[in-house]
Amino acid sequence: MGISPWQLLIVLLIVLVLFGGKRLRSLGGDLGGAIRDFRKAANKQPEDSEQ
């Protein structure tokens, strides 16, 4: 039993009412930047991998 589209819509509306559109855009941008930085760090090869 999963989440129905109606339940998801209701949760999204509640979050929008609680935080507001401007703050959600700010949070989304911050989250996107954090994910991007994490991926860069995860894909970065250590320079001294051979010892």
All heavy atoms as TSV, in Angstrom:
chain	resi	resn	atom	element	x	y	z
A	1	MET	N	N	0.852	-1.175	0.000
A	1	MET	CA	C	0.000	0.000	0.000
A	1	MET	C	C	0.891	1.228	0.000
A	1	MET	O	O	1.668	1.456	0.911
A	1	MET	CB	C	-0.893	-0.026	1.240
A	1	MET	CG	C	-2.023	0.946	1.143
A	1	MET	SD	S	-3.376	0.520	2.236
A	1	MET	CE	C	-2.889	1.311	3.716
A	2	GLY	N	N	0.807	2.051	-1.053
A	2	GLY	CA	C	1.651	3.232	-1.187
A	2	GLY	C	C	0.868	4.514	-0.971
A	2	GLY	O	O	-0.291	4.507	-0.565
A	3	ILE	N	N	1.517	5.584	-1.264
A	3	ILE	CA	C	0.895	6.900	-1.129
A	3	ILE	C	C	0.133	7.201	-2.412
A	3	ILE	O	O	0.677	7.121	-3.506
A	3	ILE	CB	C	1.966	7.975	-0.887
A	3	ILE	CG1	C	2.693	7.707	0.424
A	3	ILE	CG2	C	1.358	9.359	-0.879
A	3	ILE	CD1	C	3.849	8.643	0.686
A	4	SER	N	N	-1.118	7.551	-2.269
A	4	SER	CA	C	-1.922	7.884	-3.447
A	4	SER	C	C	-1.594	9.306	-3.900
A	4	SER	O	O	-1.081	10.112	-3.117
A	4	SER	CB	C	-3.406	7.769	-3.120
A	4	SER	OG	O	-3.824	8.856	-2.324
A	5	PRO	N	N	-1.890	9.631	-5.142
A	5	PRO	CA	C	-1.633	10.996	-5.635
A	5	PRO	C	C	-2.379	12.061	-4.828
A	5	PRO	O	O	-1.861	13.165	-4.626
A	5	PRO	CB	C	-2.130	10.954	-7.073
A	5	PRO	CG	C	-2.059	9.516	-7.471
A	5	PRO	CD	C	-2.325	8.746	-6.222
A	6	TRP	N	N	-3.561	11.754	-4.347
A	6	TRP	CA	C	-4.315	12.728	-3.556
A	6	TRP	C	C	-3.638	13.009	-2.222
A	6	TRP	O	O	-3.586	14.150	-1.764
A	6	TRP	CB	C	-5.744	12.249	-3.329
A	6	TRP	CG	C	-6.580	12.351	-4.574
A	6	TRP	CD1	C	-7.035	11.324	-5.335
A	6	TRP	CD2	C	-7.006	13.555	-5.226
A	6	TRP	NE1	N	-7.723	11.802	-6.406
A	6	TRP	CE2	C	-7.728	13.166	-6.368
A	6	TRP	CE3	C	-6.858	14.900	-4.946
A	6	TRP	CZ2	C	-8.287	14.102	-7.235
A	6	TRP	CZ3	C	-7.415	15.829	-5.807
A	6	TRP	CH2	C	-8.115	15.430	-6.933
A	7	GLN	N	N	-3.122	11.967	-1.586
A	7	GLN	CA	C	-2.422	12.155	-0.321
A	7	GLN	C	C	-1.166	12.988	-0.516
A	7	GLN	O	O	-0.858	13.868	0.287
A	7	GLN	CB	C	-2.063	10.799	0.292
A	7	GLN	CG	C	-3.260	10.023	0.780
A	7	GLN	CD	C	-2.888	8.615	1.198
A	7	GLN	OE1	O	-1.899	8.051	0.733
A	7	GLN	NE2	N	-3.698	8.028	2.073
A	8	LEU	N	N	-0.439	12.725	-1.593
A	8	LEU	CA	C	0.761	13.489	-1.901
A	8	LEU	C	C	0.427	14.951	-2.162
A	8	LEU	O	O	1.118	15.858	-1.687
A	8	LEU	CB	C	1.467	12.877	-3.107
A	8	LEU	CG	C	2.802	13.470	-3.487
A	8	LEU	CD1	C	3.797	13.351	-2.347
A	8	LEU	CD2	C	3.333	12.791	-4.730
A	9	LEU	N	N	-0.639	15.213	-2.869
A	9	LEU	CA	C	-1.069	16.575	-3.156
A	9	LEU	C	C	-1.439	17.314	-1.876
A	9	LEU	O	O	-1.053	18.480	-1.684
A	9	LEU	CB	C	-2.266	16.553	-4.117
A	9	LEU	CG	C	-2.796	17.911	-4.557
A	9	LEU	CD1	C	-1.747	18.673	-5.341
A	9	LEU	CD2	C	-4.056	17.733	-5.377
A	10	ILE	N	N	-2.126	16.658	-0.982
A	10	ILE	CA	C	-2.511	17.282	0.288
A	10	ILE	C	C	-1.272	17.615	1.114
A	10	ILE	O	O	-1.159	18.710	1.674
A	10	ILE	CB	C	-3.484	16.368	1.067
A	10	ILE	CG1	C	-4.837	16.320	0.347
A	10	ILE	CG2	C	-3.657	16.852	2.497
A	10	ILE	CD1	C	-5.785	15.273	0.888
A	11	VAL	N	N	-0.319	16.703	1.168
A	11	VAL	CA	C	0.918	16.958	1.922
A	11	VAL	C	C	1.670	18.134	1.311
A	11	VAL	O	O	2.159	19.018	2.030
A	11	VAL	CB	C	1.794	15.692	1.962
A	11	VAL	CG1	C	3.175	16.000	2.501
A	11	VAL	CG2	C	1.117	14.616	2.790
A	12	LEU	N	N	1.756	18.192	-0.013
A	12	LEU	CA	C	2.449	19.307	-0.670
A	12	LEU	C	C	1.755	20.635	-0.405
A	12	LEU	O	O	2.417	21.660	-0.194
A	12	LEU	CB	C	2.555	19.053	-2.173
A	12	LEU	CG	C	3.510	17.938	-2.585
A	12	LEU	CD1	C	3.437	17.701	-4.082
A	12	LEU	CD2	C	4.925	18.247	-2.156
A	13	LEU	N	N	0.440	20.649	-0.401
A	13	LEU	CA	C	-0.295	21.883	-0.101
A	13	LEU	C	C	-0.055	22.342	1.339
A	13	LEU	O	O	0.116	23.540	1.598
A	13	LEU	CB	C	-1.787	21.685	-0.346
A	13	LEU	CG	C	-2.220	21.660	-1.800
A	13	LEU	CD1	C	-3.699	21.300	-1.912
A	13	LEU	CD2	C	-1.951	22.994	-2.467
A	14	ILE	N	N	-0.014	21.406	2.264
A	14	ILE	CA	C	0.248	21.757	3.667
A	14	ILE	C	C	1.653	22.339	3.807
A	14	ILE	O	O	1.853	23.350	4.482
A	14	ILE	CB	C	0.048	20.527	4.571
A	14	ILE	CG1	C	-1.437	20.163	4.631
A	14	ILE	CG2	C	0.594	20.791	5.968
A	14	ILE	CD1	C	-1.729	18.849	5.317
A	15	VAL	N	N	2.630	21.728	3.156
A	15	VAL	CA	C	4.001	22.239	3.217
A	15	VAL	C	C	4.077	23.634	2.606
A	15	VAL	O	O	4.734	24.527	3.143
A	15	VAL	CB	C	4.972	21.261	2.507
A	15	VAL	CG1	C	6.339	21.879	2.309
A	15	VAL	CG2	C	5.078	19.969	3.287
A	16	LEU	N	N	3.386	23.852	1.505
A	16	LEU	CA	C	3.370	25.168	0.858
A	16	LEU	C	C	2.753	26.219	1.770
A	16	LEU	O	O	3.262	27.332	1.886
A	16	LEU	CB	C	2.602	25.089	-0.467
A	16	LEU	CG	C	2.560	26.355	-1.294
A	16	LEU	CD1	C	3.963	26.768	-1.710
A	16	LEU	CD2	C	1.687	26.160	-2.512
A	17	VAL	N	N	1.685	25.863	2.454
A	17	VAL	CA	C	1.041	26.809	3.375
A	17	VAL	C	C	1.952	27.111	4.562
A	17	VAL	O	O	2.072	28.258	4.993
A	17	VAL	CB	C	-0.325	26.250	3.851
A	17	VAL	CG1	C	-0.863	27.056	5.012
A	17	VAL	CG2	C	-1.321	26.244	2.697
A	18	LEU	N	N	2.613	26.103	5.095
A	18	LEU	CA	C	3.469	26.299	6.261
A	18	LEU	C	C	4.717	27.129	5.946
A	18	LEU	O	O	5.092	28.004	6.720
A	18	LEU	CB	C	3.890	24.953	6.852
A	18	LEU	CG	C	2.806	24.157	7.562
A	18	LEU	CD1	C	3.362	22.811	8.015
A	18	LEU	CD2	C	2.278	24.924	8.759
A	19	PHE	N	N	5.377	26.850	4.836
A	19	PHE	CA	C	6.655	27.488	4.546
A	19	PHE	C	C	6.557	28.651	3.571
A	19	PHE	O	O	7.413	29.526	3.568
A	19	PHE	CB	C	7.651	26.457	4.006
A	19	PHE	CG	C	8.062	25.453	5.035
A	19	PHE	CD1	C	7.598	24.151	4.949
A	19	PHE	CD2	C	8.891	25.793	6.071
A	19	PHE	CE1	C	7.978	23.210	5.889
A	19	PHE	CE2	C	9.271	24.861	7.028
A	19	PHE	CZ	C	8.807	23.565	6.927
A	20	GLY	N	N	5.574	28.656	2.705
A	20	GLY	CA	C	5.465	29.715	1.711
A	20	GLY	C	C	6.311	29.412	0.486
A	20	GLY	O	O	7.289	28.684	0.546
A	21	GLY	N	N	5.930	30.008	-0.629
A	21	GLY	CA	C	6.600	29.728	-1.897
A	21	GLY	C	C	8.031	30.221	-1.946
A	21	GLY	O	O	8.920	29.541	-2.462
A	22	LYS	N	N	8.294	31.404	-1.436
A	22	LYS	CA	C	9.637	31.972	-1.510
A	22	LYS	C	C	10.630	31.142	-0.706
A	22	LYS	O	O	11.746	30.882	-1.145
A	22	LYS	CB	C	9.616	33.413	-1.004
A	22	LYS	CG	C	10.897	34.149	-1.214
A	22	LYS	CD	C	10.758	35.608	-0.832
A	22	LYS	CE	C	12.050	36.349	-1.065
A	22	LYS	NZ	N	11.956	37.755	-0.711
A	23	ARG	N	N	10.232	30.742	0.474
A	23	ARG	CA	C	11.133	29.950	1.312
A	23	ARG	C	C	11.358	28.565	0.717
A	23	ARG	O	O	12.463	28.024	0.810
A	23	ARG	CB	C	10.565	29.836	2.717
A	23	ARG	CG	C	11.516	29.166	3.655
A	23	ARG	CD	C	11.187	29.405	5.091
A	23	ARG	NE	N	12.163	28.726	5.939
A	23	ARG	CZ	C	11.986	28.499	7.199
A	23	ARG	NH1	N	10.895	28.911	7.800
A	23	ARG	NH2	N	12.893	27.880	7.893
A	24	LEU	N	N	10.347	27.986	0.087
A	24	LEU	CA	C	10.517	26.676	-0.543
A	24	LEU	C	C	11.506	26.751	-1.700
A	24	LEU	O	O	12.318	25.850	-1.895
A	24	LEU	CB	C	9.182	26.125	-1.030
A	24	LEU	CG	C	8.270	25.549	0.045
A	24	LEU	CD1	C	6.965	25.071	-0.586
A	24	LEU	CD2	C	8.933	24.412	0.774
A	25	ARG	N	N	11.452	27.832	-2.497
A	25	ARG	CA	C	12.417	27.999	-3.585
A	25	ARG	C	C	13.833	28.106	-3.032
A	25	ARG	O	O	14.775	27.537	-3.573
A	25	ARG	CB	C	12.095	29.245	-4.412
A	25	ARG	CG	C	11.089	28.959	-5.508
A	25	ARG	CD	C	10.838	30.193	-6.314
A	25	ARG	NE	N	9.748	30.885	-5.601
A	25	ARG	CZ	C	9.527	32.166	-5.623
A	25	ARG	NH1	N	10.293	32.952	-6.326
A	25	ARG	NH2	N	8.528	32.691	-4.957
A	26	SER	N	N	13.977	28.829	-1.941
A	26	SER	CA	C	15.286	28.976	-1.310
A	26	SER	C	C	15.794	27.630	-0.794
A	26	SER	O	O	16.963	27.276	-0.998
A	26	SER	CB	C	15.186	29.977	-0.162
A	26	SER	OG	O	16.319	29.957	0.637
A	27	LEU	N	N	14.930	26.892	-0.130
A	27	LEU	CA	C	15.309	25.571	0.377
A	27	LEU	C	C	15.652	24.611	-0.767
A	27	LEU	O	O	16.594	23.835	-0.668
A	27	LEU	CB	C	14.191	24.983	1.224
A	27	LEU	CG	C	13.961	25.621	2.589
A	27	LEU	CD1	C	12.697	25.048	3.230
A	27	LEU	CD2	C	15.148	25.399	3.486
A	28	GLY	N	N	14.889	24.685	-1.839
A	28	GLY	CA	C	15.155	23.827	-3.001
A	28	GLY	C	C	16.506	24.125	-3.622
A	28	GLY	O	O	17.253	23.219	-3.985
A	29	GLY	N	N	16.833	25.400	-3.740
A	29	GLY	CA	C	18.135	25.782	-4.281
A	29	GLY	C	C	19.274	25.332	-3.391
A	29	GLY	O	O	20.310	24.845	-3.868
A	30	ASP	N	N	19.103	25.491	-2.088
A	30	ASP	CA	C	20.132	25.059	-1.144
A	30	ASP	C	C	20.310	23.540	-1.188
A	30	ASP	O	O	21.441	23.035	-1.149
A	30	ASP	CB	C	19.783	25.493	0.279
A	30	ASP	CG	C	19.855	26.993	0.453
A	30	ASP	OD1	O	20.459	27.674	-0.395
A	30	ASP	OD2	O	19.291	27.485	1.452
A	31	LEU	N	N	19.211	22.827	-1.264
A	31	LEU	CA	C	19.276	21.371	-1.331
A	31	LEU	C	C	19.948	20.906	-2.622
A	31	LEU	O	O	20.785	20.007	-2.611
A	31	LEU	CB	C	17.874	20.767	-1.218
A	31	LEU	CG	C	17.785	19.249	-1.251
A	31	LEU	CD1	C	18.542	18.645	-0.073
A	31	LEU	CD2	C	16.342	18.802	-1.228
A	32	GLY	N	N	19.601	21.549	-3.733
A	32	GLY	CA	C	20.233	21.212	-5.011
A	32	GLY	C	C	21.733	21.454	-4.985
A	32	GLY	O	O	22.513	20.644	-5.490
A	33	GLY	N	N	22.154	22.571	-4.394
A	33	GLY	CA	C	23.584	22.862	-4.278
A	33	GLY	C	C	24.299	21.847	-3.406
A	33	GLY	O	O	25.419	21.429	-3.710
A	34	ALA	N	N	23.662	21.437	-2.330
A	34	ALA	CA	C	24.267	20.449	-1.442
A	34	ALA	C	C	24.417	19.105	-2.142
A	34	ALA	O	O	25.453	18.441	-2.006
A	34	ALA	CB	C	23.432	20.297	-0.178
A	35	ILE	N	N	23.417	18.708	-2.893
A	35	ILE	CA	C	23.491	17.435	-3.627
A	35	ILE	C	C	24.582	17.500	-4.691
A	35	ILE	O	O	25.353	16.563	-4.867
A	35	ILE	CB	C	22.120	17.088	-4.247
A	35	ILE	CG1	C	21.125	16.739	-3.139
A	35	ILE	CG2	C	22.247	15.940	-5.243
A	35	ILE	CD1	C	19.710	16.566	-3.622
A	36	ARG	N	N	24.668	18.634	-5.389
A	36	ARG	CA	C	25.694	18.809	-6.415
A	36	ARG	C	C	27.095	18.733	-5.800
A	36	ARG	O	O	27.983	18.055	-6.328
A	36	ARG	CB	C	25.480	20.149	-7.122
A	36	ARG	CG	C	26.389	20.400	-8.286
A	36	ARG	CD	C	26.029	21.655	-9.081
A	36	ARG	NE	N	25.634	22.784	-8.264
A	36	ARG	CZ	C	24.388	23.276	-8.189
A	36	ARG	NH1	N	23.428	22.733	-8.902
A	36	ARG	NH2	N	24.122	24.317	-7.434
A	37	ASP	N	N	27.299	19.401	-4.673
A	37	ASP	CA	C	28.599	19.356	-4.000
A	37	ASP	C	C	28.925	17.945	-3.506
A	37	ASP	O	O	30.075	17.508	-3.576
A	37	ASP	CB	C	28.624	20.336	-2.827
A	37	ASP	CG	C	28.612	21.781	-3.286
A	37	ASP	OD1	O	28.918	22.047	-4.471
A	37	ASP	OD2	O	28.288	22.655	-2.449
A	38	PHE	N	N	27.924	17.247	-3.006
A	38	PHE	CA	C	28.135	15.873	-2.547
A	38	PHE	C	C	28.557	14.973	-3.704
A	38	PHE	O	O	29.476	14.161	-3.566
A	38	PHE	CB	C	26.871	15.330	-1.884
A	38	PHE	CG	C	26.989	13.905	-1.451
A	38	PHE	CD1	C	27.683	13.579	-0.301
A	38	PHE	CD2	C	26.418	12.889	-2.198
A	38	PHE	CE1	C	27.810	12.264	0.111
A	38	PHE	CE2	C	26.541	11.564	-1.808
A	38	PHE	CZ	C	27.238	11.252	-0.648
A	39	ARG	N	N	27.903	15.123	-4.850
A	39	ARG	CA	C	28.260	14.298	-6.014
A	39	ARG	C	C	29.672	14.605	-6.488
A	39	ARG	O	O	30.414	13.703	-6.875
A	39	ARG	CB	C	27.260	14.519	-7.148
A	39	ARG	CG	C	25.937	13.859	-6.893
A	39	ARG	CD	C	25.010	14.023	-8.054
A	39	ARG	NE	N	23.746	13.365	-7.787
A	39	ARG	CZ	C	22.673	13.510	-8.541
A	39	ARG	NH1	N	22.706	14.296	-9.598
A	39	ARG	NH2	N	21.562	12.873	-8.232
A	40	LYS	N	N	30.053	15.881	-6.480
A	40	LYS	CA	C	31.416	16.243	-6.871
A	40	LYS	C	C	32.429	15.595	-5.937
A	40	LYS	O	O	33.444	15.069	-6.372
A	40	LYS	CB	C	31.604	17.763	-6.834
A	40	LYS	CG	C	31.020	18.483	-8.009
A	40	LYS	CD	C	31.309	19.972	-7.893
A	40	LYS	CE	C	30.639	20.764	-8.968
A	40	LYS	NZ	N	30.876	22.205	-8.813
A	41	ALA	N	N	32.152	15.645	-4.636
A	41	ALA	CA	C	33.070	15.061	-3.659
A	41	ALA	C	C	33.115	13.542	-3.792
A	41	ALA	O	O	34.175	12.932	-3.628
A	41	ALA	CB	C	32.651	15.457	-2.254
A	42	ALA	N	N	31.989	12.918	-4.078
A	42	ALA	CA	C	31.946	11.462	-4.197
A	42	ALA	C	C	32.675	10.986	-5.452
A	42	ALA	O	O	33.286	9.917	-5.452
A	42	ALA	CB	C	30.497	10.979	-4.218
A	43	ASN	N	N	32.631	11.777	-6.527
A	43	ASN	CA	C	33.273	11.380	-7.781
A	43	ASN	C	C	34.742	11.767	-7.844
A	43	ASN	O	O	35.465	11.314	-8.719
A	43	ASN	CB	C	32.540	12.001	-8.972
A	43	ASN	CG	C	31.189	11.393	-9.177
A	43	ASN	OD1	O	30.949	10.240	-8.837
A	43	ASN	ND2	N	30.279	12.166	-9.729
A	44	LYS	N	N	35.192	12.600	-6.923
A	44	LYS	CA	C	36.578	13.055	-6.925
A	44	LYS	C	C	37.498	11.914	-6.539
A	44	LYS	O	O	37.299	11.244	-5.528
A	44	LYS	CB	C	36.743	14.214	-5.944
A	44	LYS	CG	C	38.081	14.866	-6.003
A	44	LYS	CD	C	38.110	16.071	-5.087
A	44	LYS	CE	C	39.469	16.732	-5.150
A	44	LYS	NZ	N	39.537	17.874	-4.236
A	45	GLN	N	N	38.516	11.683	-7.355
A	45	GLN	CA	C	39.475	10.622	-7.098
A	45	GLN	C	C	40.566	11.153	-6.178
A	45	GLN	O	O	41.115	12.232	-6.414
A	45	GLN	CB	C	40.105	10.132	-8.404
A	45	GLN	CG	C	39.122	9.522	-9.366
A	45	GLN	CD	C	38.554	8.223	-8.825
A	45	GLN	OE1	O	39.233	7.471	-8.146
A	45	GLN	NE2	N	37.292	7.965	-9.132
A	46	PRO	N	N	40.928	10.405	-5.158
A	46	PRO	CA	C	42.038	10.843	-4.299
A	46	PRO	C	C	43.339	10.840	-5.091
A	46	PRO	O	O	43.585	9.951	-5.897
A	46	PRO	CB	C	42.077	9.823	-3.173
A	46	PRO	CG	C	41.173	8.721	-3.567
A	46	PRO	CD	C	40.327	9.177	-4.708
A	47	GLU	N	N	44.173	11.869	-4.889
A	47	GLU	CA	C	45.407	11.992	-5.648
A	47	GLU	C	C	46.450	10.957	-5.245
A	47	GLU	O	O	47.244	10.503	-6.043
A	47	GLU	CB	C	45.960	13.407	-5.470
A	47	GLU	CG	C	45.053	14.461	-6.066
A	47	GLU	CD	C	45.548	15.862	-5.788
A	47	GLU	OE1	O	46.659	16.013	-5.252
A	47	GLU	OE2	O	44.806	16.791	-6.107
A	48	ASP	N	N	46.481	10.599	-3.972
A	48	ASP	CA	C	47.479	9.636	-3.486
A	48	ASP	C	C	46.816	8.289	-3.202
A	48	ASP	O	O	46.888	7.758	-2.104
A	48	ASP	CB	C	48.130	10.174	-2.202
A	48	ASP	CG	C	48.921	11.437	-2.476
A	48	ASP	OD1	O	49.418	11.571	-3.598
A	48	ASP	OD2	O	49.015	12.277	-1.559
A	49	SER	N	N	46.188	7.702	-4.207
A	49	SER	CA	C	45.501	6.428	-3.987
A	49	SER	C	C	46.473	5.252	-3.960
A	49	SER	O	O	46.181	4.209	-3.427
A	49	SER	CB	C	44.437	6.203	-5.046
A	49	SER	OG	O	45.045	6.150	-6.331
A	50	GLU	N	N	47.684	5.401	-4.579
A	50	GLU	CA	C	48.663	4.323	-4.583
A	50	GLU	C	C	49.676	4.573	-3.474
A	50	GLU	O	O	50.293	5.620	-3.401
A	50	GLU	CB	C	49.372	4.270	-5.922
A	50	GLU	CG	C	48.452	3.918	-7.061
A	50	GLU	CD	C	49.200	3.904	-8.389
A	50	GLU	OE1	O	50.403	3.610	-8.382
A	50	GLU	OE2	O	48.580	4.183	-9.402
A	51	GLN	N	N	49.864	3.580	-2.613
A	51	GLN	CA	C	50.846	3.732	-1.525
A	51	GLN	C	C	51.716	2.529	-1.434
A	51	GLN	O	O	51.417	1.455	-1.714
A	51	GLN	CB	C	50.127	3.950	-0.198
A	51	GLN	CG	C	49.461	5.287	-0.151
A	51	GLN	CD	C	48.841	5.548	1.227
A	51	GLN	OE1	O	49.035	4.783	2.169
A	51	GLN	NE2	N	48.098	6.614	1.315
